Amino acid sequence: MTTVPNQAKNGGTVAGSITDARSHILVRSGFARVRELVDNFTGESPSRFAILIFSALILVFTLLFSLPIASASRTWTPLADSFFTAVSVICVTGLSTVDMATHWSVVGHVLVYVGVQIGAVGVLTLASILGMVISRRLGLRAKLMAASDSNPMRGHRGPVAEGQAVRLGEIGSMLATVALSLVVIEIAIAILLFPRMLIDGIPIGDAIWHSFYYSAMAFTNTGFTPNAEGLGTFANDYWFLSILMVGVFLGALGFPVIYALKRHLFHTRFWSLHVKLTVVTTLVLLFLGAGVFALLEFDNPKTFGALNASDTVFQSMFLSMMTRSGGFASIDIADLNGSSLLVADMLMFIGGGSASTGGGIKVTTLAVIFLAAMAEAKGSPDMEAFGRRVPPDVLRVALSVVLWGATIVALSCIILLQMTKAPLDHVLFDVISAFGTVGLSTGLAAELDDPAKYVLAMTMFLGRVGTVTLAAAVAATTSSKLYRRPEERPIVG
């Protein structure tokens, strides 16, 4: 029997230790490089990072929705339907190509519930909240990421204006408000809905689940329903519908506005310009839309024609609120007059507030363009509102967002019209509903073939992340020049 000398043993041990140490160093250096690349990527463009994470989440949820365990029939869900559902959930849209109440199993419904919470908060804000919970502190990079999620105009090079809703030093408090408002508001809505479901004869187990499901879909402005009848069961239950309206309204205001209202609810002099513009424009659109719907639909026997005056007013208010981004419907949207569909298109295109669970070009974008038009009509060189002056670069971003949104809607309409040969008013309605992440439909979405489903899904994706990313990109491109070219005015109008 041959024995190995101790020196050889020691040498082998040392050599192995050196090899392990080198491998450990290589692994650590590899992780360090990856972390540095991620840090540089997120630091240079948080919005680009948000798109990357949104895309990754959609792919993950597509896989999960396609699994047999997610469907009630325990069969594989087709790729087009699982992808469309994943996009609709993560982008908190509410459109579907399958019956959401009957197609999914308990696991599928839980995936929907979790997905809309992630999509509503925003990936950058959620990442910052998790980082704050885990490390008990919020670093500068995390603050910048969360700030860009709540306000794309922070990419503007220059001093942070007072009109920016949340200052960088307040990001930690704002993130806490986001988390608390999401939990508190949804629980409060669920508590208010629960007894009404019991009164309507729903079993207690289903009533608990449905109340939390409806509350989440209201506050996140998604509009999915857990029961096969949808809102038809509660079409005449004005308490139930009113609670849904409150949830949609709060979700559409935006987390920066909720944060400001929490601090200065009854002291409007402390509200920033963003908060004032958001609240005033939202209320104006709500009541104006309700008045127009009541005027256009009061004699339509398929919608409000058989209702008395008070019921017509309430249902018009509900429709106006839901077309802003809510997605719930107490009537068949396809039964609306063509004129009402066009008004709904306008409201859906505008959407909710900035950094909210709603979509569209945002109410502050509309307000800024309106202020610019008023300033031009009065011959004033400045856009002013509530004793404040709006800088010209904000108008530049607003116009870019509107042009970007109109381009997405136009291209999607052209493609789907060619694919489906459906009526223009129905195609336009569903496309704007997808872009504005509203979720209302004339029935077109459920009848699309697979290629058309992918087109509408991309419209949802671009509507959710496209306008924010474009706003951040346009704001970040503002730079000073050492020279200016000669001025010449083209003919406009």
Residue, then its C-alpha position, 0 to 999 in steps of 0.5 A: m500500500t502506497t502512502v502519500p507524503n504529508q507534504a504532498k497532502n498539504g500541497g494538494t490542500v493548499a492548491g485546492s484552497i487557492t483554486d476555490a479562492r480564485s473561483h470565489i473571487l471570479v464569482r464575486s467579480g462577476f456578480a459585481r460587474v452585473r450589479e454595476l451594469v444594472d446600477n448604471f442602466t437604472g441610474e442613466s434611465p429609470s424609465r428604461f429600467a421600468i420598461l425592462i421590468f414591466s416586460a419581464l413581469i409580463l413574460v413571467f405572468t404569461l407563463l403562469f397564466s398558460l399553466p393548466i393549474a391557472s385555468a378552471s378546466r386544468t388545460w393549457t391556456p393558448l399563448a395569445d390569451s395568456f399573453f393578452t391577459a398578462v399584459s392586461v393585468i400588469c398594465v391594469t387595463g381590464l380588457s380580456t379575450v376570455d371570460m375572466a370569471t369562469h376561465w381561471s381557477v382559484v390560482g388564476h384569480v390570485l395571479v390576477y389579484v396580485g398582478v394588478q397590485i404590482g401594475a398599479v403601484g408601478v415597478l420602480t415605486l414597488a422596488s423602492i418600497l421593498g428596498m426601504v422595508i428590507s434595508r430600513r433606509l432609502g438610498l439616493r438611487a432608490k429615491l431618484m427611481a421612485a421620483s421618476d416613477s411619480n414625476p417624469m419631469r424630474g428628468h428636466r435639468g434644472p432646479v426642482a420646481e415647486g409645482q413638482a408634486v413630491r420633493l426628493g426629500e419627501i420620497g420616503s414619506m410618499l412611498a409609505t403613503v403609497a403602501l398604506s393608501l393601497v392597503v387602507i383604501e382597498i380594505a375600506i372599500a371591501i368592508l363597505l361592499f361586503p354587507r351589500m353582497l350578503i344582502d344580495g344573497i351571496p354566500i359568505g365565503d364568496a362575499i369575502w373574496h368578491s368584496f376584496y376582488y372588487s375593491a382591488m379592481a376599483f382602486t387599481n382602475t382595472g375593472f375585472t369582475p369575479n362573477a360571471e354576470g359582472l355588474g349586472t347583479f348590482a346594476n340597480d344597487y346604487w350603494f354598491l356602484s357608488i362605492l366602486m366610483v369612490g374607489v376608482f376616483l381615488g385611484a385615478l387621482g394619483f399617489p402624489v395627490i393622495y399624499a398631498l391631500k393626506r397632509h393638507l386635506f382642508h388647507t388648499r393654500f398648501w396644495s401644489l399646482h399639480v394637485k390643484l390642476t389634477v383635482v379641478t380637471t378631474l371634477v370638471l371632466l367627471f361632471l361634464g362627461a355625466g351631463v353629456f352622457a345624460l343628454l345623449e342617452f336619455d332617449n336611448p331605450k337600450t341604455f337610459g331611455a327607460l330610467n327616470a331622471s334621478d336614475t339617468v343622472f346617477q348612471s350618467m355619472f357612473l359611466s363618466m367615471m368609468t370611462r375615465s379609467g375605471g373599466f366597470a360597466s352597468i350597461d352594454i357598451a355596444d348599445l350606446n349611441g355613436s355620439s356617446l361612444l365618441v365622447a367616451d373615446m375622448l374621456m378614455f384618451i384623457g385618462g386619470g392623474s399622473a402617477s395614478t392607477g389610471g392611464g391615458i395622456k393624464v388630466t394635467t397634460l390636458a390642463v397644460i394644453f388648455l392653459a396654453a390655449m387660453a394664454e394664446a387667446k389672451g395674448s399673454p406670454d405666460m401660462e398661469a394658473f392659481g397664481r403660478r406660472v407654468p414653464p414652457d418646457v412643460l408644454r413641450v412635454a405635454l404636446s409630445v405625450v399627446l402626439w405620441g398617444a394619438t400616433i399609437v391610437a391611429l396606427s393600432c386602429i389602422i392595423l385592426l381595421q385591416m385585420t378585422k373589417a369591424p366598424l370604425d366606431h367599435v375599433l376606435f373605442d376598443v383601441i382607445s380603451a386599451f391605450g387608456t388602460v380603461g378596460l371597457s369594450t364593445g365586444l370586439a376584444a373577445e372576438l379577435d383572432d390571435p394576431a389582432k390580440y397581439v396588436l391590442a396587447m401592444t397597444m395596452f403596453l405602450g399606453r401604460v409605459g409609453t407616455v411616461t417614458l416619452a415624458a421622461a425622455v423629452a424632459a431629459t433632453t433639455s440642454s443649454k446651447l452656446y448658440r442659437r440659430p436665426e429665428e423665422r416664423p412659419i405660417v400656422g393655422 
